[in-house]
């Protein structure tokens, strides 16, 4: 019997967010930042540890992104990550954040 991957995919809750705070994360095993992301009224603000240090803090601040908001929280050293920011990885290993269309609103669901 074939599994229904589409029904499993629909269980992943991906949303549009805006990075409102970025901090260095020297305790992380791999270079990372601590991000505070606003997903709008329904979901609110969530924390994430993200290995996106190829961006400067200034480049990340106020940047829109796509993140999974319904995974279990993950302990990353002394920090609890509450969502998973999505990106692609280029040939050099840089993580490039996925960005929504400029017409998207905070909290919009991504399919």
N, C-alpha and C positions, 0 to 999 in steps of 0.2 A: 504494500500500500504506500502510495506516495504521500509525503507530508505536504501540508498546505503552507508553503513559505510566505505567501502573501498575508495570510491571517496572522502569522507570527510577526511579520514586518509591521503590520498595523498596530501591534501592541507597543512599539517603540514610539515614545512621545517626544518628537523633535519640535523645538520652538525657536522663534526669533527672539534674540536678546541684544542688549546693549551693554558693553563693558563700561562700568561706571567707576571702577577703582582697580589699580594695578599696583602690586607690591613685589619686590624681590622675594625670592624664596630660597635662601642659601642652604636651608636644611634638606632640601630635596636631593635625592640621589643623582638625578639627571637635571641639568639646567632647566628651570621652570619659573613661572610667575604664579602668584596668587591673584586670582581675578574675582571681582565682585560683579555679577551680571544681573541686570534688571530685565525681567521677563514680563513686565506689565502687572496690572492689578490682580488678575486671576492667579498667577503663580508667584509673583513677588520677586525678591532678590535672592539669588543663590550664589554660593562660593564654588570656585573650581580651581584646581591646580592644572596648569597647562604648559606643555613644553613648546612654547612659542617664543623663545628668546631670540629668534632671528628678527623679531619685531622689537622696536624700542618701546619703552613704557608710554611715551608720548604718542606713538603710532597706534597703540592699542586702546588708549583712553578714548571713550565715546565711539568706538568702532562697533558696528553691528556684527552679529555672529549667529551661527546655528548651533544649538546644543541639545543633547538628550537630557530630559529633566525627570525621567521616571526610573532611573537605574538605582540600585542600592547605593547608599553613600559609601565612599571609599576613603579609608585612612591613608594619608600620604605623609609619613613622618608625623609631626605634631599637628597637622592640618587635616580637616575633614572636607573632602571634595563632594559637593552636592549635585553636580551635573557634569556632563562630559561634553566639552567643546569639540566640534567637528572640524576637521581639516584634511587636506590632501598632503602628501609628502612628495617633494620634488626629487630629482636625481641626486641632489647634494644632501638630502636628508632634512631639508628645511620643511617645517610644518606651515602650510598656507591655509589660513582660516577660510572656511566656507562662509560666504556672505549672502544675505538675502537681497532681493530686489529693493531698490530705494523706496518703492511704494509700500513695502511691508510695514506692519505695525508690531510693536513689542508684544510678545505672547502669541503671535500668529502661529498656527500649527503648520508644520512642514510635512509634506507627503512625498 
